[in-house]
Structures are given as C-alpha cells and as structure tokens.
Amino acid sequence: ERRSSTITTIFVGFPAGGACASLITLAVLAGALPKTFDWRLVYLIGGLAPLLIAPIAFATLPETRPDHSGERRDLVNVLFGEGRAAGTVFLCLAFACTTVLLYLMVGWLPQLVVGEGRSRVDGALAALSFNVTGAAGGIAIGMAVDRFALRRPMIASYLGLLLGMGALAASSAFAAILVFAGVAGFCAIGAQYSLYAISPVCYPRTARALGVGAAVGAGRVGSIIGPSLGGVLRAAHASSNQVLAVTLPVILVGGAAAIALSVFGKTHEA
C-alpha cells in the first residue's frame, strides 16, 4: 500500500548524491579543503563509496528469485499484447521526456548559471537547490501517488515543472534562480521517481522485469539526449535562458504522456 513512497525514497539517493557533489564543489571553491583537492575529489568519492557499500548490500539484502510460473512471454507480447500497447507507449514517452529535462539540468545547470555572468559558487548553489528539493519531491510526490493514485500528482508535478522551468528561464535575480531551480528539482525528480514506482504494475508478475526494463531503457535514451541537447545549443551560442526554454515543449509532451498513462494504462496486481 506504500509502494510508491517506498520506491521513491530509495531513489532519492540520486539527488542526495548530487547535493553532496555540490557541497564538495562549494568547499573546494571556498578553499575549505586542501589545495591538492579539486574537481577530481567528486569522482574519487563517487567511485569509492559504492565499492564500500556493495559488500554490505550483498550481505544484507534478501535474495529475490523470478517467478517462472505460467507461459513464457516474448518481448512484443509483454510490451504490446493483452491491451498494454497504449500503456507501454505512454510510459516510455513519459520516461524519455522527463529524463531529457532531468539530465540536462543535472549536467548543465551550474554552467548555465555561470554563463549568465554569475560565479561558480552561484552555479554550485543552484545545483544544490535543485538536488535538495528534488530529494524532498521524490518522497512527497511518491506519498501523494500512494494516496491519490497517479493522475492528480502527475498533473500537479508537470504543471509545477512547466511553471518552474518557465520562470527559471525568465529569471535574472539570483534569489529567483535558487527558488525556481528548487521548484524544478522538486517536480522533476518527484515525477520521474513516481514513474519508476508505478511502472511495475503496468505489467504482469511473470514479465515485470522485462516491461520495466524497457521503460527504464527509454529513460536512458532521454538521459543521453538531455546533456547532448544542452551541448549542441551552447555550441550554437544559445543563451542560458534559451537552453532552459527549449525544455518547455519536452515537459508538455512528458506530462501529457504521464497523464495519458493514468487514463489508458492497464494495471496488474502489485
């Protein structure tokens, strides 16, 4: 009964890690760390921490075994058979569009802030705002999905994301940048992680991993397109505000797909 909030709480490690990276960057820029530490410290910590955590996870997490009962299902039947075609299309589209925005912001937000004449400290603070509120959004919107089902939280999330990104694109005052970066992070990460939470029930138990894997794969495509889009636009001399404004139609499509999923998607027992 608390599936969405449980899954989104697990996934908030992503924005929490982003917030830690921003804090490390701020410490380096402020001279609070020895001069031998620079941007490579982020990658050193990010590489060593999983190696330390992995043995603990291996020892403590319960083993799961796939359910092989019932007939064997092929890819096309799992994704598009038995009335699941619309749900699969909308789920994959929502994943792809949301990750375009999410990874563009994760990869480019500090540089976009600096590109508007702000300091690198300001860029790191904007990224910190995006990630900290994103962690809160993941938990809050996941709880909302558990309570109200998918449709109303998705309408609120994508509407808030659209307004937040539009306001961020139009902002020049640093206080406004921090506020609207936070609004965008709250809504974007909350919506994205709620899609992770809801996707398993779009497919039957015997083929759930395959169906969810396809949706996550569509999201990985978006995670490639997002940073690449930012790089192409900046290489074409687009301003920071123009880069942010380009995300607005992507948000509209992703939000429409998520809402359509709540209307037309077929659900199975959790």
VOBA-1610 file (N, C-alpha, C; in pm, whole numbers, padded with zeros to 5 digits, always signed):
BEGIN
Glu+00081-00120+00000Glu+00000+00000+00000Glu+00085+00126+00000Arg+00214+00113+00029Arg+00306+00227+00027Arg+00417+00204-00075Arg+00383+00136-00184Arg+00484+00101-00282Arg+00553+00223-00341Ser+00476+00323-00383Ser+00535+00439-00449Ser+00627+00516-00357Ser+00583+00542-00235Ser+00666+00619-00142Ser+00791+00540-00104Thr+00781+00407-00094Thr+00900+00326-00063Thr+01002+00333-00175Ile+00956+00315-00299Ile+01048+00316-00413Ile+01110+00454-00432Thr+01029+00559-00423Thr+01084+00694-00442Thr+01182+00730-00331Thr+01158+00681-00210Thr+01251+00707-00100Thr+01387+00642-00128Ile+01384+00521-00184Ile+01510+00454-00220Ile+01584+00535-00325Phe+01512+00588-00423Phe+01576+00657-00535Phe+01626+00798-00500Val+01587+00852-00384Val+01635+00987-00352Val+01786+00989-00325Gly+01849+00872-00323Gly+01994+00870-00316Gly+02058+00944-00433Phe+01991+00945-00547Phe+02047+01015-00664Phe+02058+01166-00641Pro+01948+01237-00607Pro+01964+01380-00580Pro+02044+01408-00454Ala+02040+01316-00356Ala+02122+01335-00237Ala+02271+01332-00274Gly+02307+01242-00364Gly+02445+01239-00412Gly+02481+01364-00489Gly+02386+01414-00569Gly+02410+01539-00640Gly+02430+01656-00545Ala+02352+01657-00437Ala+02368+01763-00338Ala+02505+01754-00271Cys+02551+01631-00242Cys+02684+01615-00182Cys+02793+01664-00276Ala+02777+01634-00407Ala+02874+01682-00505Ala+02878+01834-00507Ser+02761+01898-00497Ser+02757+02044-00493Ser+02826+02098-00369Leu+02805+02031-00255Leu+02870+02076-00132Leu+03022+02062-00141Ile+03068+01954-00201Ile+03213+01937-00219Ile+03268+02046-00310Thr+03194+02076-00416Thr+03236+02183-00507Thr+03244+02317-00435Leu+03144+02345-00352Leu+03145+02470-00276Leu+03264+02475-00180Ala+03293+02361-00117Ala+03407+02357-00025Ala+03538+02381-00098Val+03553+02323-00218Val+03674+02344-00297Val+03686+02490-00338Leu+03575+02549-00385Leu+03579+02688-00431Leu+03604+02785-00316Ala+03555+02749-00197Ala+03573+02837-00081Ala+03710+02819-00016Gly+03789+02723-00064Gly+03921+02700-00005Gly+03915+02628+00128Ala+03801+02563+00158Ala+03788+02494+00285Ala+03860+02360+00286Leu+03897+02312+00169Leu+03971+02187+00159Leu+04114+02215+00116Pro+04205+02123+00142Pro+04345+02145+00098Pro+04353+02172-00052Lys+04452+02248-00092Lys+04464+02288-00232Lys+04488+02170-00325Thr+04532+02057-00270Thr+04553+01938-00354Thr+04420+01877-00399Phe+04309+01916-00333Phe+04177+01865-00372Phe+04117+01958-00477Asp+04064+01898-00583Asp+03995+01976-00685Asp+03873+01897-00730Trp+03827+01923-00853Trp+03705+01857-00902Trp+03718+01705-00905Arg+03841+01653-00912Arg+03859+01508-00916Arg+03816+01441-00786Leu+03808+01518-00677Leu+03765+01461-00550Leu+03623+01405-00559Val+03536+01473-00635Val+03398+01426-00651Val+03397+01286-00711Tyr+03480+01264-00814Tyr+03484+01134-00879Tyr+03550+01029-00791Leu+03646+01068-00711Leu+03711+00975-00620Leu+03612+00923-00516Ile+03537+01015-00456Ile+03437+00975-00355Ile+03326+00894-00421Gly+03280+00941-00538Gly+03173+00871-00608Gly+03212+00731-00652Gly+03340+00708-00675Gly+03384+00574-00713Gly+03409+00482-00596Leu+03463+00538-00486Leu+03495+00455-00371Leu+03373+00419-00287Ala+03280+00512-00272Ala+03164+00487-00186Ala+03084+00363-00229Pro+03052+00346-00359Pro+02979+00224-00397Pro+03057+00096-00370Leu+03191+00102-00385Leu+03271-00016-00357Leu+03264-00055-00209Leu+03250+00045-00121Leu+03238+00016+00022Leu+03098-00032+00058Ile+02998+00020-00013Ile+02860-00015+00018Ile+02821-00151-00039Ala+02877-00187-00154Ala+02837-00309-00223Ala+02845-00435-00136Pro+02955-00459-00061Pro+02958-00581+00023Pro+02849-00581+00131Ile+02818-00462+00184Ile+02712-00454+00286Ile+02577-00489+00224Ala+02551-00433+00105Ala+02425-00463+00037Ala+02416-00611+00004Phe+02526-00669-00043Phe+02528-00811-00079Phe+02495-00898+00042Ala+02546-00859+00158Ala+02527-00940+00278Ala+02391-00922+00343Thr+02329-00808+00324Thr+02207-00778+00399Thr+02078-00782+00317Leu+02085-00759+00186Leu+01963-00756+00107Leu+01914-00898+00081Pro+01784-00922+00089Pro+01732-01057+00064Pro+01743-01094-00083Glu+01762-01223-00109Glu+01768-01273-00247Glu+01628-01275-00307Thr+01617-01235-00430Thr+01488-01242-00500Thr+01502-01338-00617Arg+01398-01414-00641Arg+01401-01510-00750Arg+01281-01485-00841Pro+01303-01488-00972Pro+01194-01460-01065Pro+01086-01568-01059Asp+00964-01525-01087Asp+00852-01618-01093Asp+00842-01672-01235His+00871-01801-01250His+00868-01861-01384His+00738-01933-01411Ser+00640-01912-01325Ser+00513-01979-01347Ser+00442-01921-01468Gly+00358-02002-01528Gly+00282-01954-01643Gly+00362-01966-01772Glu+00301-01922-01881Glu+00365-01935-02011Glu+00479-01835-02028Arg+00573-01873-02112Arg+00685-01784-02143Arg+00637-01675-02237Arg+00675-01552-02211Arg+00626-01439-02289Arg+00739-01377-02368Asp+00709-01339-02492Asp+00811-01273-02571Asp+00800-01122-02555Leu+00900-01051-02608Leu+00910-00907-02588Leu+00788-00833-02640Val+00748-00863-02762Val+00635-00791-02824Val+00508-00814-02745Asn+00485-00938-02702Asn+00363-00967-02627Asn+00363-00898-02491Val+00479-00897-02424Val+00487-00832-02293Val+00456-00683-02303Leu+00515-00618-02402Leu+00503-00472-02411Leu+00372-00427-02475Phe+00325-00502-02575Phe+00213-00451-02655Phe+00092-00544-02659Gly+00105-00664-02606Gly-00006-00756-02608Gly-00102-00736-02492Glu-00219-00799-02502Glu-00318-00802-02395Glu-00356-00662-02344Gly-00367-00568-02436Gly-00413-00434-02400Gly-00309-00343-02339Arg-00180-00379-02349Arg-00076-00297-02285Arg-00006-00200-02381Ala-00046-00196-02507Ala+00025-00113-02605Ala+00023+00035-02566Ala-00093+00087-02535Ala-00104+00229-02500Ala-00023+00260-02375Gly-00034+00175-02275Gly+00040+00199-02151Gly+00190+00199-02173Thr+00238+00106-02255Thr+00382+00100-02282Thr+00430+00224-02355Val+00355+00266-02456Val+00395+00385-02533Val+00397+00508-02444Phe+00294+00527-02364Phe+00288+00646-02279Phe+00392+00641-02168Leu+00415+00523-02112Leu+00515+00510-02006Leu+00655+00540-02059Cys+00689+00483-02174Cys+00821+00507-02232Cys+00839+00653-02273Leu+00734+00714-02327Leu+00743+00854-02367Leu+00760+00945-02246Ala+00685+00916-02138Ala+00699+00996-02016Ala+00839+00982-01956Phe+00890+00860-01953Phe+01026+00837-01904Phe+01128+00916-01987Ala+01119+00903-02120Ala+01218+00965-02206Ala+01217+01117-02193Cys+01099+01177-02197Cys+01090+01324-02192Cys+01136+01377-02057Thr+01098+01310-01950Thr+01134+01360-01817Thr+01284+01349-01794Thr+01346+01243-01844Thr+01490+01231-01824Thr+01568+01327-01914Val+01512+01366-02028Val+01576+01471-02109Val+01594+01596-02023Leu+01486+01637-01959Leu+01491+01756-01873Leu+01581+01734-01752Leu+01565+01620-01687Leu+01637+01594-01562Leu+01788+01594-01585Tyr+01834+01525-01688Tyr+01979+01513-01708Tyr+02038+01637-01774Leu+01957+01711-01846Leu+02006+01841-01893Leu+02033+01931-01774Met+01941+01932-01678Met+01959+02016-01560Met+02076+01969-01474Val+02087+01837-01453Val+02196+01785-01372Val+02331+01816-01436Gly+02338+01804-01567Gly+02465+01824-01635Gly+02501+01968-01666Trp+02398+02053-01682Trp+02425+02187-01734Trp+02386+02303-01644Leu+02307+02279-01540Leu+02258+02392-01460Leu+02371+02480-01405Pro+02476+02427-01343Pro+02582+02518-01293Pro+02645+02602-01404Gln+02672+02538-01521Gln+02733+02612-01631Gln+02639+02717-01688Leu+02509+02687-01690Leu+02412+02784-01741Leu+02404+02906-01650Val+02413+02882-01519Val+02412+02994-01425Val+02538+03078-01442Val+02653+03012-01453Val+02779+03084-01474Val+02776+03159-01608Gly+02711+03099-01708Gly+02702+03163-01839Gly+02625+03293-01839Glu+02544+03314-01736Glu+02470+03440-01723Glu+02546+03543-01641Gly+02675+03520-01620Gly+02759+03617-01551Gly+02770+03594-01402Arg+02718+03482-01352Arg+02727+03451-01209Arg+02857+03377-01180Ser+02891+03367-01053Ser+03013+03299-01012Ser+02993+03148-01012Arg+03103+03075-01003Arg+03094+02930-00993Arg+03027+02888-00862Val+03045+02967-00759Val+02976+02939-00632Val+02824+02947-00653Asp+02779+03048-00725Asp+02636+03061-00754Asp+02586+02940-00833Gly+02666+02893-00928Gly+02627+02776-01005Gly+02614+02653-00918Ala+02708+02634-00825Ala+02701+02520-00735Ala+02581+02530-00640Leu+02549+02652-00597Leu+02433+02671-00510Leu+02302+02641-00583Ala+02294+02678-00710Ala+02174+02647-00788Ala+02158+02496-00803Ala+02269+02425-00829Ala+02263+02279-00837Ala+02224+02218-00703Leu+02275+02275-00594Leu+02239+02227-00461Leu+02089+02244-00436Ser+02034+02358-00474Ser+01891+02381-00458Ser+01809+02279-00538Phe+01850+02254-00662Phe+01779+02158-00748Phe+01779+02020-00685Asn+01892+01976-00631Asn+01904+01840-00579Asn+01839+01822-00442Val+01855+01920-00355Val+01797+01907-00221Val+01644+01904-00229Thr+01587+01996-00303Thr+01441+01995-00317Thr+01396+01874-00398Gly+01482+01825-00489Gly+01447+01705-00563Gly+01431+01584-00473Ala+01520+01570-00374Ala+01507+01460-00279Ala+01374+01471-00203Ala+01339+01592-00162Ala+01212+01612-00094Ala+01095+01582-00187Gly+01107+01623-00312Gly+01000+01599-00409Gly+00979+01452-00436Gly+01089+01375-00443Gly+01075+01232-00465Gly+00991+01166-00357Ile+01018+01202-00231Ile+00942+01143-00120Ile+00799+01194-00118Ala+00780+01327-00132Ala+00647+01386-00121Ala+00553+01340-00233Ile+00603+01340-00356Ile+00516+01302-00468Ile+00491+01151-00466Gly+00590+01073-00422Gly+00566+00930-00406Gly+00455+00903-00305Met+00454+00975-00194Met+00347+00960-00096Met+00213+01002-00155Ala+00214+01108-00237Ala+00090+01154-00300Ala+00034+01050-00396Val+00124+00981-00470Val+00078+00876-00562Val+00016+00761-00483Asp+00074+00725-00370Asp+00015+00620-00286Asp-00125+00659-00237Arg-00143+00786-00210Arg-00271+00829-00152Arg-00376+00858-00258Phe-00336+00922-00368Phe-00434+00970-00466Phe-00429+00898-00600Ala-00345+00795-00614Ala-00318+00730-00742Ala-00236+00824-00830Leu-00216+00789-00956Leu-00116+00857-01037Leu-00161+00992-01092Arg-00287+01003-01133Arg-00327+01115-01219Arg-00310+01252-01155Arg-00366+01274-01039Arg-00359+01408-00978Arg-00216+01450-00941Pro-00135+01360-00880Pro+00004+01400-00856Pro+00081+01431-00983Met+00056+01358-01093Met+00127+01385-01217Met+00084+01519-01278Ile-00044+01550-01272Ile-00091+01680-01322Ile-00022+01792-01245Ala-00021+01779-01111Ala+00041+01883-01028Ala+00192+01890-01053Ser+00258+01774-01067Ser+00404+01772-01084Ser+00446+01837-01215Tyr+00382+01798-01324Tyr+00425+01851-01454Tyr+00381+01996-01473Leu+00269+02033-01414Leu+00230+02174-01419Leu+00330+02258-01339Gly+00368+02211-01220Gly+00468+02281-01141Gly+00602+02286-01211Leu+00639+02177-01279Leu+00766+02173-01352Leu+00764+02272-01468Leu+00653+02278-01539Leu+00642+02371-01652Leu+00654+02515-01604Leu+00583+02549-01497Leu+00588+02685-01444Leu+00726+02715-01386Gly+00785+02619-01315Gly+00916+02640-01255Gly+01024+02662-01360Met+01025+02580-01464Met+01126+02595-01569Met+01103+02722-01650Gly+00977+02756-01676Gly+00949+02881-01747Gly+00995+03002-01668Ala+00969+03001-01535Ala+01012+03112-01451Ala+01165+03115-01440Leu+01228+02998-01433Leu+01374+02993-01425Leu+01437+03049-01552Ala+01377+03017-01667Ala+01429+03068-01794Ala+01418+03219-01804Ala+01320+03276-01734Ala+01299+03421-01741Ala+01367+03496-01627Ser+01433+03425-01535Ser+01488+03488-01416Ser+01629+03541-01440Ser+01659+03652-01373Ser+01795+03707-01374Ser+01847+03728-01232Ala+01757+03755-01137Ala+01797+03771-00998Ala+01838+03637-00939Phe+01947+03635-00863Phe+01998+03508-00813Phe+01900+03442-00716Ala+01832+03519-00635Ala+01735+03461-00543Ala+01625+03387-00619Ala+01580+03446-00729Ala+01477+03381-00811Ala+01531+03254-00875Ile+01657+03257-00917Ile+01719+03137-00976Ile+01719+03023-00874Leu+01757+03052-00751Leu+01759+02949-00647Leu+01619+02892-00622Val+01520+02981-00612Val+01383+02937-00583Val+01329+02850-00696Phe+01342+02896-00820Phe+01281+02823-00931Phe+01362+02699-00969Ala+01492+02699-00944Ala+01568+02575-00959Ala+01518+02471-00859Gly+01485+02517-00738Gly+01430+02427-00638Gly+01293+02373-00677Val+01208+02460-00731Val+01075+02416-00776Val+01090+02312-00887Ala+01180+02339-00981Ala+01201+02245-01091Ala+01254+02112-01041Gly+01349+02115-00947Gly+01402+01991-00893Gly+01297+01910-00819Phe+01216+01977-00738Phe+01110+01911-00662Phe+01015+01838-00756Cys+00970+01906-00860Cys+00870+01849-00950Cys+00930+01747-01046Ala+01049+01775-01100Ala+01109+01685-01199Ala+01147+01552-01137Ile+01219+01556-01026Ile+01264+01432-00963Ile+01146+01359-00901Gly+01052+01431-00843Gly+00933+01366-00790Gly+00854+01294-00897Ala+00834+01358-01011Ala+00760+01294-01121Ala+00836+01174-01176Gln+00967+01190-01196Gln+01047+01082-01253Gln+01045+00959-01163Tyr+01062+00977-01035Tyr+01068+00862-00946Tyr+00931+00800-00924Ser+00826+00878-00938Ser+00691+00820-00932Ser+00665+00731-01052Leu+00724+00764-01167Leu+00713+00676-01283Leu+00784+00543-01256Tyr+00900+00548-01192Tyr+00967+00425-01151Tyr+00876+00341-01062Ala+00806+00407-00971Ala+00724+00335-00874Ala+00601+00273-00938Ile+00543+00341-01035Ile+00418+00293-01093Ile+00441+00194-01206Ser+00559+00194-01267Ser+00581+00111-01386Ser+00567-00040-01361Pro+00605-00095-01244Pro+00589-00241-01228Pro+00447-00291-01244Val+00347-00214-01199Val+00209-00264-01207Val+00151-00251-01347Cys+00226-00196-01440Cys+00180-00190-01579Cys+00198-00323-01650Tyr+00267-00419-01585Tyr+00299-00547-01648Tyr+00270-00662-01551Pro+00240-00781-01603Pro+00213-00896-01515Pro+00339-00940-01441Arg+00322-01009-01332Arg+00434-01051-01249Arg+00539-01130-01327Thr+00494-01218-01415Thr+00586-01308-01484Thr+00673-01236-01586Ala+00639-01111-01621Ala+00716-01038-01721Ala+00748-00897-01676Arg+00741-00875-01547Arg+00755-00739-01493Arg+00894-00681-01518Ala+00998-00761-01500Ala+01134-00710-01518Ala+01156-00665-01663Leu+01103-00742-01757Leu+01119-00707-01898Leu+01046-00577-01931Gly+00923-00562-01882Gly+00847-00441-01910Gly+00908-00318-01848Val+00946-00328-01721Val+01007-00214-01654Val+01142-00182-01717Gly+01217-00285-01755Gly+01346-00262-01820Gly+01332-00184-01949Ala+01227-00211-02026Ala+01206-00137-02150Ala+01177+00010-02121Ala+01097+00037-02018Ala+01066+00175-01982Ala+01190+00249-01933Val+01268+00182-01849Val+01391+00244-01799Val+01489+00265-01916Gly+01490+00173-02011Gly+01574+00190-02129Gly+01536+00314-02208Ala+01406+00340-02220Ala+01362+00463-02286Ala+01411+00585-02209Gly+01413+00574-02077Gly+01466+00683-01996Gly+01614+00705-02019Arg+01688+00595-02040Arg+01833+00611-02067Arg+01856+00685-02198Val+01768+00666-02295Val+01779+00742-02420Val+01764+00891-02390Gly+01667+00923-02305Gly+01649+01063-02266Gly+01768+01118-02191Ser+01833+01034-02110Ser+01949+01080-02034Ser+02068+01110-02123Ile+02070+01051-02242Ile+02174+01083-02341Ile+02138+01210-02418Ile+02011+01220-02455Ile+01967+01334-02535Ile+01977+01465-02457Gly+01942+01462-02328Gly+01937+01585-02248Gly+02070+01660-02244Pro+02177+01598-02193Pro+02306+01669-02190Pro+02357+01703-02330Ser+02332+01613-02426Ser+02376+01640-02564Ser+02305+01761-02620Leu+02176+01774-02591Leu+02099+01889-02638Leu+02155+02018-02581Gly+02189+02015-02451Gly+02249+02133-02391Gly+02379+02171-02458Gly+02463+02071-02489Gly+02590+02099-02554Gly+02573+02155-02695Val+02478+02099-02770Val+02453+02147-02907Val+02403+02291-02904Leu+02312+02320-02813Leu+02257+02456-02806Leu+02362+02557-02763Arg+02446+02520-02666Arg+02551+02613-02623Arg+02655+02632-02733Ala+02685+02525-02808Ala+02778+02539-02919Ala+02723+02629-03028Ala+02589+02634-03037Ala+02524+02723-03135Ala+02504+02863-03078His+02566+02891-02962His+02563+03022-02899His+02425+03060-02844Ala+02346+02959-02808Ala+02220+02988-02740Ala+02249+03038-02600Ser+02170+03133-02553Ser+02187+03183-02418Ser+02140+03080-02317Ser+02177+03099-02192Ser+02132+03007-02087Ser+01980+03003-02079Asn+01917+03117-02087Asn+01770+03122-02080Asn+01706+03051-02198Gln+01768+03060-02314Gln+01715+02991-02432Gln+01726+02839-02416Val+01837+02793-02360Val+01853+02650-02336Val+01744+02600-02242Leu+01718+02673-02136Leu+01614+02634-02041Leu+01476+02637-02104Ala+01451+02736-02190Ala+01320+02749-02254Ala+01292+02634-02350Val+01397+02576-02408Val+01379+02465-02501Val+01316+02344-02431Thr+01331+02334-02301Thr+01276+02219-02228Thr+01124+02226-02213Leu+01064+02342-02234Leu+00921+02356-02206Leu+00834+02264-02292Pro+00853+02257-02425Pro+00772+02162-02501Pro+00799+02017-02463Val+00921+01986-02422Val+00953+01849-02378Val+00872+01816-02253Ile+00862+01912-02162Ile+00784+01891-02040Ile+00637+01870-02073Leu+00585+01947-02167Leu+00444+01932-02207Leu+00417+01792-02260Val+00505+01743-02346Val+00486+01609-02402Val+00496+01503-02293Gly+00597+01515-02207Gly+00614+01418-02099Gly+00497+01418-02002Gly+00450+01538-01967Gly+00335+01546-01877Gly+00209+01488-01939Ala+00187+01517-02068Ala+00069+01462-02136Ala+00077+01310-02140Ala+00197+01255-02162Ala+00214+01110-02166Ala+00187+01048-02028Ala+00238+01111-01922Ala+00217+01058-01787Ala+00069+01059-01749Ile-00001+01167-01786Ile-00144+01175-01755Ile-00221+01074-01839Ala-00183+01059-01967Ala-00249+00960-02052Ala-00226+00820-01998Leu-00108+00793-01942Leu-00081+00664-01882Leu-00179+00634-01770Ser-00210+00736-01691Ser-00304+00717-01579Ser-00445+00691-01628Val-00476+00732-01750Val-00610+00714-01804Val-00623+00584-01883Phe-00525+00560-01970Phe-00535+00448-02064Phe-00451+00327-02027Gly-00357+00343-01934Gly-00269+00232-01899Gly-00343+00121-01826Lys-00308-00002-01859Lys-00366-00119-01793Lys-00280-00158-01674Thr-00340-00186-01560Thr-00263-00220-01442Thr-00287-00366-01401His-00187-00421-01334His-00192-00560-01285His-00170-00559-01134Glu-00190-00672-01073Glu-00170-00682-00928Glu-00024-00655-00895Ala-00002-00581-00784Ala+00135-00550-00741Ala+00204-00674-00691
//
